[in-house]
Amino acid sequence: MIVLSGASLVLPDRVLSPGTLVIEEGRIAEIRSDAPSGNHPAFAFHGHYIVPGFIDVHVHGVDGVDTLDADPGAVAAIAARLPCYGVTAFCPTIVACGPAALRGVLDQRASCPRTSKAISSVPNTTALSRPRACAAHAES
C-alpha cells in the first residue's frame, strides 16, 4: 500500500486540496479529503499536485527512439521511456512509409500489452511503470 497525502488532487470534477490518495496493487484504492489513517507509512506532498496519467495520442518516438527504427523492440522501448513524462497510455505514430515498415510497427503494437503491465523483454520495468499502447496512428 502506498499513501500519498497533503497534495492537491486533480479529479475529473474538482481539485481536492489537501487530499489523500491510497494506492493498492498498482491501482487507486481510495481518495479522501482527510489525513491518512492506519499504520501505513505516508508520503507528504504538501504544495504539490497529483494529476491523472496523460494519454498521448501522437507519439513518433522519445529519447532518440523512433517507431520506424529498424529495431523490432522500438515501440516497447518507447513505452519504457514514457512514464517519466507522465504518460500512462499512448498511440505509436508513423509517417507515410512502405508496407514492410508499416507491418513492423503494427506487429510491435500488437505485441504490446493493452493494459499497463510490464513487458518481460524490457529490463528494469514494472507493471506500474509501463504505459498502455493504444491503437497505432498513421499519418499520410
Buried (B, 14 or more C-beta within 10 A) or exposed (E): EBBBBBBBBBEEEEEBEBBBBBBEEEEEEEEBEEEBEEEEEBEEBEEEEBEEBBEBEEBBBBEEBBBBBEEEBBBBBBBBBBBEEEBBBBBBBBEEBEEEBBEBBBEBBEBBBEEBBBBEEBEEBEEBBBBBBBEBBBEE
